[in-house]
């Protein structure tokens, strides 16, 4: 998955495995803004994220080393 950073409504930097792209077309920036909003909605915050991390630690502690 590529990562990206939105700086404003005029620039997005997109990092791929081989390059960094500067995106400045309004139509493309809108696409990254929509992607950011979806990611923000799916994110967990506050005590929910602590609970998620604690659950993951417990899960991996139960897996025997290989």
Gaussian input, Z-matrix of N, CA and C with variables (Angstrom, degrees):
# hf/3-21g

backbone

0 1
 N
 C     1     B1
 C     2     B2     1     A1
 N     3     B3     2     A2     1     D1
 C     4     B4     3     A3     2     D2
 C     5     B5     4     A4     3     D3
 N     6     B6     5     A5     4     D4
 C     7     B7     6     A6     5     D5
 C     8     B8     7     A7     6     D6
 N     9     B9     8     A8     7     D7
 C    10    B10     9     A9     8     D8
 C    11    B11    10    A10     9     D9
 N    12    B12    11    A11    10    D10
 C    13    B13    12    A12    11    D11
 C    14    B14    13    A13    12    D12
 N    15    B15    14    A14    13    D13
 C    16    B16    15    A15    14    D14
 C    17    B17    16    A16    15    D15
 N    18    B18    17    A17    16    D16
 C    19    B19    18    A18    17    D17
 C    20    B20    19    A19    18    D18
 N    21    B21    20    A20    19    D19
 C    22    B22    21    A21    20    D20
 C    23    B23    22    A22    21    D21
 N    24    B24    23    A23    22    D22
 C    25    B25    24    A24    23    D23
 C    26    B26    25    A25    24    D24
 N    27    B27    26    A26    25    D25
 C    28    B28    27    A27    26    D26
 C    29    B29    28    A28    27    D27
 N    30    B30    29    A29    28    D28
 C    31    B31    30    A30    29    D29
 C    32    B32    31    A31    30    D30
 N    33    B33    32    A32    31    D31
 C    34    B34    33    A33    32    D32
 C    35    B35    34    A34    33    D33
 N    36    B36    35    A35    34    D34
 C    37    B37    36    A36    35    D35
 C    38    B38    37    A37    36    D36
 N    39    B39    38    A38    37    D37
 C    40    B40    39    A39    38    D38
 C    41    B41    40    A40    39    D39
 N    42    B42    41    A41    40    D40
 C    43    B43    42    A42    41    D41
 C    44    B44    43    A43    42    D42
 N    45    B45    44    A44    43    D43
 C    46    B46    45    A45    44    D44
 C    47    B47    46    A46    45    D45
 N    48    B48    47    A47    46    D46
 C    49    B49    48    A48    47    D47
 C    50    B50    49    A49    48    D48
 N    51    B51    50    A50    49    D49
 C    52    B52    51    A51    50    D50
 C    53    B53    52    A52    51    D51
 N    54    B54    53    A53    52    D52
 C    55    B55    54    A54    53    D53
 C    56    B56    55    A55    54    D54
 N    57    B57    56    A56    55    D55
 C    58    B58    57    A57    56    D56
 C    59    B59    58    A58    57    D57
 N    60    B60    59    A59    58    D58
 C    61    B61    60    A60    59    D59
 C    62    B62    61    A61    60    D60
 N    63    B63    62    A62    61    D61
 C    64    B64    63    A63    62    D62
 C    65    B65    64    A64    63    D63
 N    66    B66    65    A65    64    D64
 C    67    B67    66    A66    65    D65
 C    68    B68    67    A67    66    D66
 N    69    B69    68    A68    67    D67
 C    70    B70    69    A69    68    D68
 C    71    B71    70    A70    69    D69
 N    72    B72    71    A71    70    D70
 C    73    B73    72    A72    71    D71
 C    74    B74    73    A73    72    D72
 N    75    B75    74    A74    73    D73
 C    76    B76    75    A75    74    D74
 C    77    B77    76    A76    75    D75
 N    78    B78    77    A77    76    D76
 C    79    B79    78    A78    77    D77
 C    80    B80    79    A79    78    D78
 N    81    B81    80    A80    79    D79
 C    82    B82    81    A81    80    D80
 C    83    B83    82    A82    81    D81
 N    84    B84    83    A83    82    D82
 C    85    B85    84    A84    83    D83
 C    86    B86    85    A85    84    D84
 N    87    B87    86    A86    85    D85
 C    88    B88    87    A87    86    D86
 C    89    B89    88    A88    87    D87
 N    90    B90    89    A89    88    D88
 C    91    B91    90    A90    89    D89
 C    92    B92    91    A91    90    D90
 N    93    B93    92    A92    91    D91
 C    94    B94    93    A93    92    D92
 C    95    B95    94    A94    93    D93
 N    96    B96    95    A95    94    D94
 C    97    B97    96    A96    95    D95
 C    98    B98    97    A97    96    D96
 N    99    B99    98    A98    97    D97
 C   100   B100    99    A99    98    D98
 C   101   B101   100   A100    99    D99
 N   102   B102   101   A101   100   D100
 C   103   B103   102   A102   101   D101
 C   104   B104   103   A103   102   D102
 N   105   B105   104   A104   103   D103
 C   106   B106   105   A105   104   D104
 C   107   B107   106   A106   105   D105
 N   108   B108   107   A107   106   D106
 C   109   B109   108   A108   107   D107
 C   110   B110   109   A109   108   D108
 N   111   B111   110   A110   109   D109
 C   112   B112   111   A111   110   D110
 C   113   B113   112   A112   111   D111
 N   114   B114   113   A113   112   D112
 C   115   B115   114   A114   113   D113
 C   116   B116   115   A115   114   D114
 N   117   B117   116   A116   115   D115
 C   118   B118   117   A117   116   D116
 C   119   B119   118   A118   117   D117
 N   120   B120   119   A119   118   D118
 C   121   B121   120   A120   119   D119
 C   122   B122   121   A121   120   D120
 N   123   B123   122   A122   121   D121
 C   124   B124   123   A123   122   D122
 C   125   B125   124   A124   123   D123
 N   126   B126   125   A125   124   D124
 C   127   B127   126   A126   125   D125
 C   128   B128   127   A127   126   D126
 N   129   B129   128   A128   127   D127
 C   130   B130   129   A129   128   D128
 C   131   B131   130   A130   129   D129
 N   132   B132   131   A131   130   D130
 C   133   B133   132   A132   131   D131
 C   134   B134   133   A133   132   D132
 N   135   B135   134   A134   133   D133
 C   136   B136   135   A135   134   D134
 C   137   B137   136   A136   135   D135
 N   138   B138   137   A137   136   D136
 C   139   B139   138   A138   137   D137
 C   140   B140   139   A139   138   D138
 N   141   B141   140   A140   139   D139
 C   142   B142   141   A141   140   D140
 C   143   B143   142   A142   141   D141
 N   144   B144   143   A143   142   D142
 C   145   B145   144   A144   143   D143
 C   146   B146   145   A145   144   D144
 N   147   B147   146   A146   145   D145
 C   148   B148   147   A147   146   D146
 C   149   B149   148   A148   147   D147
 N   150   B150   149   A149   148   D148
 C   151   B151   150   A150   149   D149
 C   152   B152   151   A151   150   D150
 N   153   B153   152   A152   151   D151
 C   154   B154   153   A153   152   D152
 C   155   B155   154   A154   153   D153
 N   156   B156   155   A155   154   D154
 C   157   B157   156   A156   155   D155
 C   158   B158   157   A157   156   D156
 N   159   B159   158   A158   157   D157
 C   160   B160   159   A159   158   D158
 C   161   B161   160   A160   159   D159
 N   162   B162   161   A161   160   D160
 C   163   B163   162   A162   161   D161
 C   164   B164   163   A163   162   D162
 N   165   B165   164   A164   163   D163
 C   166   B166   165   A165   164   D164
 C   167   B167   166   A166   165   D165
 N   168   B168   167   A167   166   D166
 C   169   B169   168   A168   167   D167
 C   170   B170   169   A169   168   D168
 N   171   B171   170   A170   169   D169
 C   172   B172   171   A171   170   D170
 C   173   B173   172   A172   171   D171
 N   174   B174   173   A173   172   D172
 C   175   B175   174   A174   173   D173
 C   176   B176   175   A175   174   D174
 N   177   B177   176   A176   175   D175
 C   178   B178   177   A177   176   D176
 C   179   B179   178   A178   177   D177
 N   180   B180   179   A179   178   D178
 C   181   B181   180   A180   179   D179
 C   182   B182   181   A181   180   D180
 N   183   B183   182   A182   181   D181
 C   184   B184   183   A183   182   D182
 C   185   B185   184   A184   183   D183
 N   186   B186   185   A185   184   D184
 C   187   B187   186   A186   185   D185
 C   188   B188   187   A187   186   D186
 N   189   B189   188   A188   187   D187
 C   190   B190   189   A189   188   D188
 C   191   B191   190   A190   189   D189
 N   192   B192   191   A191   190   D190
 C   193   B193   192   A192   191   D191
 C   194   B194   193   A193   192   D192
 N   195   B195   194   A194   193   D193
 C   196   B196   195   A195   194   D194
 C   197   B197   196   A196   195   D195

   B1=1.4437
   B2=1.5197
   B3=1.2844
   B4=1.4598
   B5=1.5283
   B6=1.3219
   B7=1.4571
   B8=1.5237
   B9=1.3334
   B10=1.4529
   B11=1.5170
   B12=1.3315
   B13=1.4540
   B14=1.5150
   B15=1.3292
   B16=1.4653
   B17=1.5163
   B18=1.3079
   B19=1.4582
   B20=1.5171
   B21=1.2973
   B22=1.4539
   B23=1.5217
   B24=1.3051
   B25=1.4677
   B26=1.5224
   B27=1.3352
   B28=1.4651
   B29=1.5259
   B30=1.3644
   B31=1.4606
   B32=1.5221
   B33=1.3201
   B34=1.4572
   B35=1.5222
   B36=1.3254
   B37=1.4543
   B38=1.5182
   B39=1.3252
   B40=1.4521
   B41=1.5166
   B42=1.3266
   B43=1.4645
   B44=1.5225
   B45=1.3224
   B46=1.4612
   B47=1.5258
   B48=1.3216
   B49=1.4621
   B50=1.5238
   B51=1.3214
   B52=1.4584
   B53=1.5217
   B54=1.3311
   B55=1.4612
   B56=1.5285
   B57=1.3239
   B58=1.4630
   B59=1.5158
   B60=1.3158
   B61=1.4523
   B62=1.5187
   B63=1.3089
   B64=1.4629
   B65=1.5259
   B66=1.3187
   B67=1.4600
   B68=1.5206
   B69=1.3290
   B70=1.4629
   B71=1.5304
   B72=1.3083
   B73=1.4632
   B74=1.5264
   B75=1.3323
   B76=1.4699
   B77=1.5293
   B78=1.3162
   B79=1.4682
   B80=1.5219
   B81=1.3256
   B82=1.4600
   B83=1.5233
   B84=1.3282
   B85=1.4698
   B86=1.5263
   B87=1.3144
   B88=1.4636
   B89=1.5261
   B90=1.3193
   B91=1.4646
   B92=1.5277
   B93=1.3248
   B94=1.4671
   B95=1.5266
   B96=1.3149
   B97=1.4658
   B98=1.5257
   B99=1.3205
   B100=1.4649
   B101=1.5173
   B102=1.3295
   B103=1.4679
   B104=1.5272
   B105=1.3264
   B106=1.4673
   B107=1.5232
   B108=1.3266
   B109=1.4595
   B110=1.5260
   B111=1.3301
   B112=1.4671
   B113=1.5202
   B114=1.3282
   B115=1.4616
   B116=1.5245
   B117=1.3192
   B118=1.4616
   B119=1.5325
   B120=1.3181
   B121=1.4640
   B122=1.5222
   B123=1.3372
   B124=1.4643
   B125=1.5239
   B126=1.3200
   B127=1.4663
   B128=1.5210
   B129=1.3357
   B130=1.4660
   B131=1.5194
   B132=1.3233
   B133=1.4560
   B134=1.5288
   B135=1.3235
   B136=1.4627
   B137=1.5182
   B138=1.3373
   B139=1.4696
   B140=1.5218
   B141=1.3257
   B142=1.4661
   B143=1.5213
   B144=1.3233
   B145=1.4641
   B146=1.5308
   B147=1.3262
   B148=1.4724
   B149=1.5268
   B150=1.3281
   B151=1.4673
   B152=1.5243
   B153=1.3166
   B154=1.4637
   B155=1.5248
   B156=1.3215
   B157=1.4702
   B158=1.5246
   B159=1.3237
   B160=1.4576
   B161=1.5268
   B162=1.3328
   B163=1.4655
   B164=1.5240
   B165=1.3238
   B166=1.4731
   B167=1.5243
   B168=1.3314
   B169=1.4693
   B170=1.5234
   B171=1.3264
   B172=1.4604
   B173=1.5273
   B174=1.3127
   B175=1.4648
   B176=1.5236
   B177=1.3188
   B178=1.4586
   B179=1.5197
   B180=1.3212
   B181=1.4561
   B182=1.5253
   B183=1.3297
   B184=1.4559
   B185=1.5223
   B186=1.3104
   B187=1.4759
   B188=1.5263
   B189=1.3428
   B190=1.4663
   B191=1.5304
   B192=1.3311
   B193=1.4704
   B194=1.5257
   B195=1.2999
   B196=1.4826
   B197=1.4936
   A1=108.36
   A2=116.20
   A3=121.29
   A4=109.23
   A5=116.05
   A6=119.68
   A7=108.74
   A8=114.71
   A9=118.52
   A10=109.54
   A11=114.75
   A12=122.64
   A13=108.24
   A14=115.52
   A15=120.97
   A16=107.71
   A17=116.91
   A18=120.71
   A19=111.73
   A20=117.41
   A21=123.75
   A22=106.47
   A23=117.58
   A24=118.76
   A25=112.44
   A26=116.07
   A27=119.87
   A28=114.26
   A29=117.86
   A30=119.31
   A31=111.27
   A32=114.69
   A33=122.43
   A34=106.65
   A35=116.87
   A36=121.46
   A37=107.60
   A38=115.75
   A39=122.08
   A40=107.61
   A41=116.30
   A42=121.05
   A43=109.02
   A44=115.00
   A45=120.99
   A46=107.12
   A47=116.51
   A48=119.40
   A49=112.14
   A50=116.64
   A51=118.43
   A52=115.02
   A53=118.29
   A54=118.41
   A55=110.95
   A56=114.63
   A57=122.15
   A58=107.04
   A59=116.15
   A60=120.92
   A61=110.16
   A62=116.62
   A63=121.96
   A64=107.42
   A65=115.71
   A66=121.05
   A67=108.24
   A68=116.17
   A69=119.35
   A70=113.37
   A71=117.58
   A72=120.12
   A73=109.26
   A74=118.25
   A75=120.54
   A76=113.84
   A77=117.34
   A78=121.26
   A79=110.95
   A80=117.65
   A81=121.37
   A82=111.61
   A83=116.91
   A84=120.08
   A85=109.44
   A86=117.23
   A87=120.75
   A88=110.83
   A89=117.14
   A90=121.57
   A91=110.47
   A92=117.76
   A93=120.85
   A94=111.25
   A95=117.74
   A96=120.78
   A97=110.32
   A98=117.71
   A99=120.85
   A100=110.85
   A101=117.08
   A102=120.57
   A103=110.19
   A104=116.88
   A105=120.69
   A106=110.81
   A107=117.26
   A108=120.72
   A109=111.61
   A110=117.30
   A111=120.17
   A112=110.93
   A113=117.33
   A114=120.62
   A115=111.20
   A116=116.10
   A117=121.06
   A118=111.05
   A119=117.11
   A120=121.49
   A121=111.61
   A122=117.19
   A123=121.32
   A124=112.32
   A125=117.76
   A126=121.73
   A127=111.12
   A128=114.96
   A129=120.66
   A130=108.22
   A131=115.25
   A132=121.22
   A133=110.07
   A134=115.54
   A135=121.92
   A136=113.57
   A137=115.62
   A138=119.63
   A139=111.39
   A140=117.92
   A141=120.36
   A142=111.28
   A143=117.73
   A144=119.71
   A145=110.29
   A146=117.36
   A147=119.39
   A148=110.19
   A149=116.89
   A150=120.84
   A151=110.82
   A152=117.07
   A153=121.38
   A154=110.82
   A155=116.95
   A156=120.96
   A157=110.52
   A158=117.58
   A159=121.62
   A160=110.53
   A161=117.26
   A162=121.27
   A163=110.87
   A164=117.30
   A165=120.92
   A166=110.62
   A167=117.74
   A168=120.88
   A169=110.07
   A170=116.22
   A171=119.52
   A172=111.16
   A173=116.57
   A174=120.86
   A175=111.01
   A176=117.43
   A177=120.35
   A178=112.57
   A179=117.95
   A180=120.09
   A181=112.07
   A182=117.11
   A183=121.00
   A184=112.83
   A185=117.88
   A186=120.77
   A187=108.24
   A188=116.79
   A189=118.41
   A190=111.60
   A191=117.29
   A192=119.86
   A193=110.74
   A194=115.25
   A195=119.51
   A196=111.26
   D1=134.33
   D2=176.88
   D3=-79.99
   D4=151.17
   D5=175.28
   D6=-107.16
   D7=159.83
   D8=179.87
   D9=-148.84
   D10=157.38
   D11=175.83
   D12=-129.71
   D13=131.15
   D14=175.04
   D15=-100.58
   D16=127.56
   D17=179.90
   D18=-100.85
   D19=-32.15
   D20=176.76
   D21=-170.15
   D22=-162.01
   D23=178.97
   D24=-87.25
   D25=14.94
   D26=-179.17
   D27=-122.13
   D28=-11.69
   D29=-176.22
   D30=-149.91
   D31=134.75
   D32=170.52
   D33=-131.41
   D34=134.39
   D35=173.57
   D36=-103.33
   D37=127.24
   D38=-177.38
   D39=-115.63
   D40=125.62
   D41=179.44
   D42=-105.45
   D43=123.80
   D44=175.00
   D45=-110.41
   D46=-178.27
   D47=179.05
   D48=-66.57
   D49=-24.58
   D50=-174.31
   D51=-118.15
   D52=-8.03
   D53=-175.07
   D54=-161.27
   D55=165.37
   D56=170.54
   D57=-114.19
   D58=128.49
   D59=-177.01
   D60=-111.05
   D61=138.50
   D62=172.65
   D63=-99.92
   D64=117.62
   D65=-178.29
   D66=-106.30
   D67=125.98
   D68=-178.09
   D69=-131.39
   D70=-0.65
   D71=177.31
   D72=-74.04
   D73=125.80
   D74=-177.50
   D75=-51.74
   D76=-40.08
   D77=-179.74
   D78=-63.05
   D79=-39.30
   D80=179.80
   D81=-74.66
   D82=-38.57
   D83=177.47
   D84=-62.55
   D85=-38.35
   D86=177.35
   D87=-60.29
   D88=-37.84
   D89=177.66
   D90=-62.70
   D91=-44.12
   D92=178.82
   D93=-68.74
   D94=-34.06
   D95=176.61
   D96=-65.18
   D97=-40.65
   D98=176.36
   D99=-64.74
   D100=-41.95
   D101=178.17
   D102=-61.89
   D103=-42.42
   D104=178.65
   D105=-61.21
   D106=-44.39
   D107=179.46
   D108=-61.11
   D109=-40.20
   D110=177.39
   D111=-65.08
   D112=-42.34
   D113=178.38
   D114=-64.66
   D115=-39.60
   D116=179.13
   D117=-63.45
   D118=-39.27
   D119=178.39
   D120=-67.42
   D121=-32.22
   D122=-178.22
   D123=-83.30
   D124=-15.01
   D125=-176.55
   D126=-71.37
   D127=155.87
   D128=173.73
   D129=-113.36
   D130=149.68
   D131=-173.92
   D132=-134.48
   D133=163.87
   D134=171.48
   D135=59.15
   D136=-135.27
   D137=-176.42
   D138=-65.63
   D139=-28.21
   D140=178.71
   D141=-61.93
   D142=-39.13
   D143=179.87
   D144=-71.85
   D145=-36.60
   D146=176.51
   D147=-63.27
   D148=-42.48
   D149=178.13
   D150=-62.46
   D151=-41.27
   D152=179.58
   D153=-63.16
   D154=-44.85
   D155=179.01
   D156=-64.44
   D157=-43.73
   D158=179.56
   D159=-61.53
   D160=-42.36
   D161=177.81
   D162=-62.44
   D163=-41.41
   D164=178.50
   D165=-64.17
   D166=-41.79
   D167=178.85
   D168=-61.47
   D169=-45.53
   D170=179.06
   D171=-61.32
   D172=-42.56
   D173=179.30
   D174=-59.60
   D175=-49.28
   D176=-176.57
   D177=-73.92
   D178=-24.04
   D179=174.23
   D180=-68.09
   D181=-25.70
   D182=179.75
   D183=-81.99
   D184=-15.14
   D185=-178.96
   D186=-82.53
   D187=124.07
   D188=-179.90
   D189=-68.57
   D190=146.11
   D191=178.07
   D192=-64.25
   D193=148.66
   D194=-179.95
   D195=-106.35

